[in-house]
């Protein structure tokens, strides 16, 4: 399974009963990093899924940091 958007990663987490909403997008992304890593370590997702999700999360995290810097 490959991911292209943050929404795709959210849907992956929802399949395992994890809903993330902390109120700030950057915090949500950081918590999703932790949750995806936990799913991988627990053997619930394969390496390809893990890497694909992490790439999306890293890209979105970078975008949010750039937005915060430009304010």
Buried (B, 14 or more C-beta within 10 A) or exposed (E): EEBEEBEBBBEBBEEEEBEBEEEEBBEBBBBBBEBBBEBBEEEEBEEEBBEBBBBBBEBBBEBBEEEEEEE
